[in-house]
């Protein structure tokens, strides 16, 4: 049984480590100038980091069912320090791209912490605990953009990676002292471990539904946070990195919504929360489309799109944790790997739509993805399982 202080500590560590994936987003403009690249080309590091995260999820997270999780968490966080320092010292954009992939792959620790918390929670409070930790995760995502935008403006983009490495070093000390140990549940070898995941995909329709819906939801939120940097950096706003990063604070309402969504997900029909998320996403895209020079519409849209994302993600994650308790790491691996493949595809799609038709085409594309997600939701709603 986890105590409140344990949940807060896990949320704190989750937020600071997941931030490694998102520091690069407001820094794209500075990186483009440093390496003499176009802003959209420099934006490649955003989806390369997410591809690395998806690879780390698929290859490393399943080991949490096979090995002791605390030790795995400490080792992978140590690897993240090396990757972050490599990015800070990169002499070419290619080396930064390679380092970005490894930063993503070594920032999967939150997806080891969440199953650890789920295993130590009761059925009655599992959703609430996951929601609380997800609050920390979302705060980390949002704060990372504001912090990196500010540090990049004042100290340069490399300084952010040095600071992130120092943060991870401090977290290793904290987690080594306070995190509980776990007992592995899988007794086979790595090949059997990976093979079992494909069996779960085949035989668990809830896992398939949640993963597909999350793929599209992550594509939308990732496309937005990648493309909004270019939107705000160009006329009529012409904002600098410092100003762009501060918009991440507007999404803090999503973090506040996560515990509430988690509690609702403990109910008899958590699936209904998904439609709430879809509606909030549609409204937010409409506000983005009509923003023009009215920034207050843009800020309201940020708040709504983050709350909508939380409604979808926390609900789906809570649902998969109820399926096979002894395989939570593997189920989470499938779920989050698919989600971040969606995120990387979304970032690439957002940059493509921006190049082809600017902000308006981006909004049209995101609206189409939301409508597709609603159709998938309706299709699975007709099935009985």
PEGIFEN-V808654 format. One record per residue. N is the residue number from 0. RES is the residue in one small letter. OMEGA is omega in radians with two decimals (999 if undefined). Layout:
<<N,RES,OMEGA> <N,RES,OMEGA>>
//
This chain:
<<0,x,-3.12> <1,x,3.04> <2,x,-3.13> <3,x,-3.13> <4,x,3.11> <5,x,3.14> <6,x,3.13> <7,x,3.13> <8,x,3.12> <9,x,3.11> <10,x,3.14> <11,x,-3.13> <12,x,3.12> <13,x,-3.12> <14,x,-3.09> <15,x,-3.13> <16,x,3.13> <17,x,3.13> <18,x,-3.13> <19,x,-3.08> <20,x,-2.94> <21,x,3.12> <22,x,-3.01> <23,x,-2.96> <24,x,3.11> <25,x,-3.08> <26,x,-3.06> <27,x,-3.11> <28,x,3.14> <29,x,3.13> <30,x,3.11> <31,x,3.13> <32,x,-3.09> <33,x,-3.10> <34,x,3.10> <35,x,-3.13> <36,x,2.98> <37,x,-3.11> <38,x,-3.13> <39,x,3.10> <40,x,3.10> <41,x,3.11> <42,x,3.08> <43,x,-3.09> <44,x,3.13> <45,x,-3.12> <46,x,3.02> <47,x,3.06> <48,x,3.14> <49,x,3.04> <50,x,3.08> <51,x,3.12> <52,x,3.11> <53,x,3.10> <54,x,3.11> <55,x,3.10> <56,x,-3.05> <57,x,-3.02> <58,x,-3.01> <59,x,-3.07> <60,x,3.13> <61,x,-3.14> <62,x,3.10> <63,x,3.05> <64,x,-3.04> <65,x,-3.12> <66,x,3.13> <67,x,-2.96> <68,x,-3.09> <69,x,3.14> <70,x,3.12> <71,x,3.13> <72,x,-3.10> <73,x,-3.13> <74,x,-3.10> <75,x,3.08> <76,x,3.05> <77,x,3.09> <78,x,3.11> <79,x,3.12> <80,x,3.13> <81,x,-3.12> <82,x,3.14> <83,x,3.10> <84,x,3.09> <85,x,3.10> <86,x,-3.13> <87,x,-3.07> <88,x,-3.06> <89,x,-3.14> <90,x,3.10> <91,x,3.14> <92,x,3.10> <93,x,3.12> <94,x,3.08> <95,x,3.09> <96,x,3.13> <97,x,3.13> <98,x,-3.14> <99,x,3.09> <100,x,-3.12> <101,x,3.06> <102,x,3.10> <103,x,-3.09> <104,x,-3.08> <105,x,3.13> <106,x,-3.09> <107,x,-3.10> <108,x,3.09> <109,x,-3.13> <110,x,2.93> <111,x,3.13> <112,x,-3.10> <113,x,3.07> <114,x,3.08> <115,x,3.10> <116,x,3.14> <117,x,-3.14> <118,x,-3.08> <119,x,-3.14> <120,x,3.03> <121,x,3.12> <122,x,-3.07> <123,x,-3.07> <124,x,-3.09> <125,x,-3.13> <126,x,3.13> <127,x,3.13> <128,x,3.10> <129,x,3.11> <130,x,3.14> <131,x,3.12> <132,x,3.08> <133,x,3.05> <134,x,3.09> <135,x,3.13> <136,x,-3.11> <137,x,3.08> <138,x,3.10> <139,x,3.13> <140,x,-3.07> <141,x,-3.14> <142,x,-3.12> <143,x,-3.11> <144,x,3.13> <145,x,-3.12> <146,x,-3.09> <147,x,3.08> <148,x,-3.14> <149,x,-3.12> <150,x,3.10> <151,x,-3.12> <152,x,-3.04> <153,x,-3.00> <154,x,-3.09> <155,x,-3.02> <156,x,-3.12> <157,x,-3.11> <158,x,-3.13> <159,x,3.14> <160,x,3.06> <161,x,-3.13> <162,x,3.12> <163,x,3.11> <164,x,3.11> <165,x,3.10> <166,x,-3.14> <167,x,3.10> <168,x,3.11> <169,x,3.14> <170,x,3.09> <171,x,3.13> <172,x,-3.11> <173,x,-3.10> <174,x,3.11> <175,x,-3.10> <176,x,-2.93> <177,x,-3.06> <178,x,3.08> <179,x,3.06> <180,x,3.14> <181,x,3.09> <182,x,-3.12> <183,x,-3.09> <184,x,-3.08> <185,x,-3.04> <186,x,-3.11> <187,x,3.11> <188,x,-3.05> <189,x,3.13> <190,x,3.12> <191,x,3.12> <192,x,-3.12> <193,x,3.13> <194,x,-3.13> <195,x,-3.11> <196,x,3.12> <197,x,3.06> <198,x,3.13> <199,x,3.10> <200,x,-3.09> <201,x,-2.96> <202,x,-3.10> <203,x,-3.12> <204,x,3.10> <205,x,3.10> <206,x,3.12> <207,x,-3.13> <208,x,-3.09> <209,x,-3.11> <210,x,3.13> <211,x,3.14> <212,x,3.12> <213,x,3.07> <214,x,-3.10> <215,x,3.13> <216,x,3.11> <217,x,3.08> <218,x,-3.11> <219,x,-3.06> <220,x,3.14> <221,x,3.09> <222,x,-3.14> <223,x,-3.04> <224,x,3.06> <225,x,-3.03> <226,x,-3.12> <227,x,3.08> <228,x,3.13> <229,x,3.12> <230,x,-3.08> <231,x,-3.13> <232,x,-3.10> <233,x,3.11> <234,x,0.16> <235,x,-3.00> <236,x,-3.13> <237,x,-3.11> <238,x,3.05> <239,x,-3.09> <240,x,-3.14> <241,x,-3.10> <242,x,-3.13> <243,x,-3.14> <244,x,-3.09> <245,x,3.13> <246,x,3.08> <247,x,-3.14> <248,x,-3.10> <249,x,-3.14> <250,x,-3.10> <251,x,3.11> <252,x,3.08> <253,x,3.11> <254,x,3.12> <255,x,-3.11> <256,x,-3.02> <257,x,3.12> <258,x,3.12> <259,x,3.11> <260,x,3.12> <261,x,3.11> <262,x,3.10> <263,x,-3.12> <264,x,3.06> <265,x,-3.11> <266,x,-3.05> <267,x,-3.12> <268,x,-3.10> <269,x,-3.06> <270,x,-3.11> <271,x,3.12> <272,x,-3.11> <273,x,-3.14> <274,x,3.06> <275,x,3.12> <276,x,3.14> <277,x,-3.12> <278,x,3.13> <279,x,3.10> <280,x,3.13> <281,x,3.13> <282,x,-3.11> <283,x,3.12> <284,x,3.08> <285,x,3.11> <286,x,3.10> <287,x,-3.10> <288,x,-3.10> <289,x,-3.11> <290,x,-3.06> <291,x,3.09> <292,x,-3.10> <293,x,-3.04> <294,x,-3.13> <295,x,3.07> <296,x,3.14> <297,x,-3.13> <298,x,3.10> <299,x,3.12> <300,x,3.11> <301,x,3.13> <302,x,-3.06> <303,x,-3.10> <304,x,3.11> <305,x,3.06> <306,x,3.11> <307,x,3.11> <308,x,3.12> <309,x,3.14> <310,x,-3.13> <311,x,-3.01> <312,x,-3.11> <313,x,3.11> <314,x,-3.12> <315,x,-3.12> <316,x,3.09> <317,x,-3.13> <318,x,-3.10> <319,x,-3.14> <320,x,3.11> <321,x,-3.00> <322,x,-3.08> <323,x,-3.03> <324,x,-3.07> <325,x,-3.11> <326,x,-3.05> <327,x,3.13> <328,x,-3.13> <329,x,3.07> <330,x,3.13> <331,x,3.09> <332,x,-3.14> <333,x,-3.08> <334,x,-3.07> <335,x,3.06> <336,x,3.11> <337,x,-3.13> <338,x,-3.07> <339,x,2.90> <340,x,3.05> <341,x,3.14> <342,x,-3.13> <343,x,3.08> <344,x,3.14> <345,x,3.12> <346,x,3.13> <347,x,3.13> <348,x,3.13> <349,x,3.11> <350,x,3.13> <351,x,-3.13> <352,x,3.11> <353,x,3.14> <354,x,-3.04> <355,x,-3.06> <356,x,3.08> <357,x,-3.03> <358,x,-3.12> <359,x,3.13> <360,x,3.07> <361,x,-3.12> <362,x,3.09> <363,x,-3.12> <364,x,-3.13> <365,x,3.10> <366,x,3.13> <367,x,3.13> <368,x,3.12> <369,x,3.13> <370,x,3.08> <371,x,3.13> <372,x,3.11> <373,x,3.10> <374,x,3.10> <375,x,3.10> <376,x,3.13> <377,x,-3.14> <378,x,-3.14> <379,x,3.12> <380,x,3.12> <381,x,-3.12> <382,x,3.12> <383,x,3.09> <384,x,999>>
//
